[in-house]
Every structure is written in structure tokens, then in C-alpha cells.
Amino acid sequence: MGKKRKHNEANVPEPAKKDSDAPERPKRTLLGWKDPALAETKESSPIFRNKEKVLITCSRRISYRYRHLMLSVVSLLPHAKKDNKVESKESKGATLNELVELKNCSSCLFFECRKQKDLYIWMAKCPNGPSVKFLVNAVHTMEELKLTGNHLKGSRPILTFSANFDKDLHWKLLKEMITQIFGTPKEQRKSKPYYDHVFAFSIVDDHIWFRNYQISVPHNESDKVDRGGLDKITLVEVGPRFCLNPIKIFGGSFGGPTLYENPFYVSPNQIRALEKKKKAGKYAKKVKAKTRRKRHELENPLEVGEFADMWKE
């Protein structure tokens, strides 16, 4: 075998010197090339992304109408998560806060039914609050109404509020909470990227009335709506309907210091007690009338007629 030739050390080319003016090559990571300049700009100005998620649950022994209302609200909110029923006790606040944390949510809607007659809704921002307790009246579910409106499931709603929400501080707080809970975040995973219905919240007689309308647009090519031409757009009601009567606003989640208390609120138990007293008053009047009649008959007896004993013989 022949011997290997020895390379001449003088003929070895010198390594090329790095140009100091050339930009530094970005580092390669598992997720791709990392540019340090872009990383610094992202860290200095982070982009806010709304990751609002709402946990919706109810108490045990809830009636079927109120359960249907809860399911209608779940179908309207694509960013909502439904969970099992929770026992309505004094410790429900700690249980619900723990559930919200386990489900990776930031808000909670709790439907609480008392005596299978009265429905209360808790709106809470977890875990630090605030929270609001409402009494629900005038409930009409989608199955009961059977309206002609129909919008796509999962689309984002437009929230509209009446001008009364800007008058007092507690209405402003309620408006902000409703906006955060009922407003679907942009680019949410289960939502559609367009608007085709409206949530209307209006204050009448210190109650918040909820309505859901479909935005109806003509689809014929000859009747296309121009940009800014809202004359041909109509609103068709979809449902459900309900009315919220605010009771108290708390500083914490499902409790804490009372920030606002409704002075005009009357509990449904008091209303039922007054109705019973009215019915009991009618019966008492009948009893008094009978006793007066008997007393009058004893004080004013009838005279015995001359033919009273004719047929006794």
C-alpha cells in the first residue's frame, strides 16, 4: 500500500473572518427561529387577548322551566362551560369558586332555585369579585315563545344598553359586568367570526329586561344592502325573555361587603304572605257576619203568629 501524502501546512487556506457589520443570525429553537429584536418588542408591548370564559351551573331541585332557560343561555354563549348541579347551601360560594378555578373560567352564572318557585341568578367575577344577586321574573323560554327569529349558533352578539345605565354608579357596574359575561371574545374557539344577532338590555321600573333579536338582511342580489344603508335591515325576536331585579351587589365573589342594596326590593315570600293574609281576612269577615246575624236574631225574635200551632194538633 502506498503512503499517504503529507499536506503542506503553508497551502491551508485561512478561515474567513466574520464581518462585524453583518447582522447576527437568529437562534434556532424547537419552535423555529427566534429573532431577539422581535422578542424584545413583544415583551415590551404585549398584546391583550380576551380569554373570558363563563361557568354556568344551577342548584339542585330546579324546576324544568328554569332549567330550560339555563340551557337557552348556554346555547347563546359559545364561550360558556356547563357543569353539574351544585347544592344550594351557605358554603356554595367556596364550592363555586373552586369549580371556576378547575374549569379555567373567569366568571360564573349560577341559577339558584328556592322552593321550586323563585329563581335567583348570581353573576360573579371569580375569584375576587364583585358579584350581583338578581331575582328573575317574567321568564319565557325559546320552547314557549316559538318566535320566527333564527340566528346561527355560535355567532357573536352585539350588546346594546339603554341610556339609563349611565345614570348611577351601580348601573354602570352592572353594565360592565354584563358586557364582560355576555360578550363573546374575539377569535374564540367555538364562535363564528361575525355578528347576526343583538342582545338588548333595557332598564324599566328599576328592572333589567333582556331581549334577543336576529339581524335580518335581504339576500336577493338586487336588494343588497349598501354599506351604511340600515333602512332595509330588520330585527326579528328570537328569545328567550326574562327580567332581572337586582337585590344586592357584593364586593367579593358570592359574598363580601355589600356595595349596593336595592331599597325597593320585596322578597316573594313577603308577597305570598300578604296574599295569604288577604284570603284569611275574607274568611274572618264571613265568620264575623255569621256571629252578627245570630246576635241580631237573638235580640230581635219574631212574634209568634196566631196560626203557628194550627197543624200541630
C-alpha positions in Angstrom: 0.0 0.0 0.0 1.2 3.5 -0.8 1.8 6.0 1.9 -0.5 9.0 2.3 0.8 12.3 1.2 1.5 14.9 3.8 -0.4 18.1 3.3 1.6 21.2 3.1 0.7 23.5 6.0 1.5 26.6 4.0 -1.2 25.8 1.5 -4.0 25.5 4.0 -6.5 28.4 3.4 -7.1 30.7 6.3 -10.7 30.8 7.7 -12.8 33.7 6.6 -13.2 36.5 9.1 -16.7 37.4 10.2 -17.9 40.7 9.1 -18.6 42.8 12.1 -21.3 44.8 10.2 -23.3 41.7 9.2 -26.5 41.1 11.2 -26.3 38.3 13.7 -28.1 35.1 12.8 -31.1 34.4 15.0 -31.0 31.5 17.4 -32.8 28.3 16.4 -35.3 26.9 18.9 -37.7 24.0 19.0 -40.5 26.3 17.8 -38.4 27.9 15.0 -36.0 30.8 14.6 -36.0 33.3 17.4 -35.2 36.8 16.4 -34.0 38.8 19.5 -35.2 42.1 18.1 -38.8 40.8 17.7 -38.7 39.1 21.1 -37.8 42.4 22.8 -40.6 44.3 21.1 -43.2 41.6 22.1 -42.0 41.7 25.7 -42.1 45.4 25.9 -45.6 45.8 24.3 -47.7 42.6 25.0 -50.9 42.3 23.0 -54.1 41.9 25.2 -56.2 38.9 24.3 -59.6 38.5 25.8 -59.8 34.9 27.2 -63.1 35.3 29.1 -64.9 32.0 29.9 -68.1 31.7 31.8 -69.1 28.8 34.0 -72.9 28.2 34.0 -74.5 25.9 36.6 -77.6 25.6 38.7 -78.8 24.4 42.1 -80.4 21.1 42.8 -84.2 20.6 42.7 -84.5 23.3 40.0 -87.8 23.3 38.0 -87.9 22.3 34.3 -88.8 25.8 33.1 -85.8 27.4 34.8 -83.6 24.5 33.6 -84.7 25.2 30.0 -83.9 28.9 30.5 -80.4 28.0 31.6 -79.9 25.7 28.6 -81.1 28.5 26.3 -78.5 30.9 27.8 -75.8 28.2 27.4 -76.6 27.9 23.7 -76.4 31.6 23.3 -72.9 31.9 24.8 -70.2 30.0 22.9 -67.6 30.8 25.5 -69.7 29.2 28.3 -69.0 26.0 30.0 -71.8 24.0 31.7 -71.2 22.0 34.9 -73.1 19.7 37.2 -75.6 20.9 39.7 -74.4 22.4 43.0 -76.1 22.1 46.4 -77.5 25.5 47.4 -76.0 25.9 50.9 -74.2 28.6 52.8 -70.9 27.2 51.5 -71.8 27.3 47.9 -69.6 30.3 47.3 -66.4 28.4 48.1 -67.6 25.4 46.1 -68.3 27.6 43.0 -65.0 29.5 43.2 -63.2 26.1 43.3 -65.2 24.9 40.3 -64.5 28.1 38.3 -60.8 27.6 39.0 -60.8 24.0 38.0 -62.7 24.8 34.7 -60.2 27.6 33.9 -63.0 30.2 33.8 -63.1 33.8 35.0 -66.8 34.4 35.5 -69.8 32.4 36.8 -73.6 32.4 36.2 -75.3 30.5 39.0 -79.1 29.7 38.7 -80.4 29.2 42.2 -84.0 27.9 42.6 -85.8 28.3 46.0 -89.0 26.4 47.0 -89.2 25.3 43.3 -90.9 28.7 42.7 -88.4 31.5 42.9 -85.3 31.8 40.6 -82.3 33.8 41.6 -79.3 34.4 39.3 -75.8 35.1 40.6 -73.3 36.9 38.3 -69.8 36.8 39.8 -66.3 37.6 38.7 -64.1 35.0 40.3 -62.2 34.8 42.5 -62.0 38.4 43.7 -65.5 39.7 42.8 -67.7 41.7 42.5 -70.9 39.7 42.4 -74.6 40.5 42.0 -77.7 38.7 43.1 -80.8 39.0 40.9 -84.4 37.9 41.2 -85.7 36.6 37.9 -89.2 37.4 36.8 -91.3 37.1 33.6 -89.4 34.0 32.3 -90.3 32.8 28.8 -88.1 30.1 27.2 -87.5 29.6 23.5 -89.8 26.5 23.5 -92.7 28.5 24.9 -92.4 31.5 22.6 -92.0 29.8 19.2 -90.9 33.1 17.5 -89.9 33.3 13.9 -86.4 34.7 14.5 -83.4 32.3 14.0 -79.7 33.1 14.1 -76.6 31.0 13.7 -75.5 29.1 16.8 -72.1 30.3 18.0 -72.1 33.7 16.3 -71.0 36.8 18.3 -73.8 39.1 19.6 -73.9 42.9 19.6 -74.7 44.2 23.1 -77.0 47.2 23.3 -77.9 49.1 26.5 -80.4 51.8 27.3 -79.3 55.2 28.3 -80.4 54.6 31.9 -77.2 52.6 32.5 -75.1 55.7 32.6 -77.1 57.5 35.3 -76.0 55.8 38.6 -72.8 54.1 39.7 -74.5 50.7 40.4 -76.0 50.6 36.9 -72.6 51.4 35.4 -71.1 48.5 37.4 -73.9 46.1 36.2 -73.3 47.3 32.6 -69.6 46.4 32.8 -70.3 43.0 34.3 -73.0 42.2 31.7 -70.6 43.3 28.9 -67.8 41.0 30.2 -70.1 38.0 30.8 -72.4 38.1 27.8 -69.9 39.5 25.3 -68.2 36.7 23.2 -64.4 37.3 22.9 -62.9 37.9 19.5 -61.5 34.8 17.8 -62.9 32.5 20.5 -62.5 28.8 19.5 -66.2 27.9 19.3 -67.5 31.2 18.0 -68.2 32.4 14.4 -66.4 35.5 13.3 -69.4 37.7 12.5 -72.5 39.2 14.1 -76.0 38.2 13.2 -78.0 38.9 16.5 -78.4 41.6 19.1 -78.7 41.3 22.9 -80.8 44.2 24.2 -80.6 45.2 27.9 -83.0 48.0 29.0 -84.0 49.4 32.4 -87.7 49.8 33.0 -89.1 50.3 36.6 -85.6 49.5 38.1 -85.6 46.1 36.4 -83.3 44.9 33.6 -85.2 43.4 30.7 -83.4 41.1 28.3 -84.3 40.5 24.7 -82.6 38.6 21.8 -83.1 39.8 18.2 -81.9 38.4 14.9 -80.4 40.9 12.4 -82.4 40.1 9.2 -80.9 41.2 5.9 -82.5 40.6 2.4 -80.4 38.1 0.4 -81.6 38.9 -3.1 -78.8 40.2 -5.3 -81.0 43.1 -6.5 -81.7 44.1 -2.9 -78.2 44.0 -1.5 -77.8 46.4 1.4 -75.2 49.1 0.8 -72.7 50.0 3.4 -74.3 52.3 5.9 -77.8 51.7 4.5 -79.7 50.4 7.5 -83.2 51.0 6.2 -83.6 47.5 4.8 -82.2 45.8 7.9 -84.9 44.5 10.3 -84.8 42.9 13.8 -86.7 39.7 14.5 -87.1 38.5 18.0 -85.6 35.0 18.8 -85.9 34.6 22.6 -85.6 33.8 25.4 -87.1 36.6 27.6 -86.5 37.3 31.2 -86.4 40.2 33.7 -83.7 40.8 36.3 -84.5 42.5 39.6 -81.2 43.5 41.3 -81.1 42.7 45.0 -77.6 43.3 46.3 -74.1 43.9 44.9 -71.2 42.4 46.9 -67.6 43.3 46.8 -66.4 39.7 46.8 -67.2 36.6 44.8 -70.6 35.2 46.1 -70.3 37.3 49.3 -68.2 40.0 51.0 -69.1 43.6 51.8 -72.3 45.0 50.5 -71.7 47.7 47.9 -75.4 48.3 47.0 -78.7 47.2 48.2 -82.0 47.8 46.4 -84.4 49.7 48.6 -87.4 48.8 46.5 -86.9 45.1 46.6 -89.7 42.9 48.2 -89.0 39.2 48.6 -91.5 36.8 47.0 -92.1 35.2 50.5 -93.4 38.5 51.7 -95.7 38.9 48.7 -97.1 35.4 49.3 -97.6 36.1 53.0 -99.6 39.3 52.2 -101.8 37.3 49.7 -102.5 34.7 52.4 -103.4 37.5 54.9 -105.9 38.9 52.3 -107.5 35.5 51.9 -107.6 35.0 55.7 -109.2 38.4 56.0 -112.1 37.3 53.7 -112.8 34.3 55.9 -112.7 36.4 59.1 -115.2 38.7 57.6 -117.6 35.8 56.9 -117.3 34.5 60.4 -118.0 38.0 61.9 -121.0 38.3 59.6 -122.4 35.0 60.9 -122.0 36.0 64.5 -123.6 39.3 63.9 -126.6 37.6 62.3 -127.0 35.2 65.2 -126.8 38.0 67.7 -129.4 40.0 65.8 -131.8 37.0 65.7 -131.5 36.6 69.5 -132.0 40.3 70.2 -135.0 40.6 67.8 -137.0 37.4 68.0 -140.0 37.0 65.7 -143.5 37.3 67.1 -145.5 34.1 67.3 -148.3 34.1 64.8 -152.0 33.1 65.7 -151.9 30.2 63.2 -148.5 28.9 64.3 -149.9 25.8 66.2 -152.7 25.1 63.8 -151.2 22.0 62.2 -149.5 20.6 65.3 -152.9 19.1 66.5 
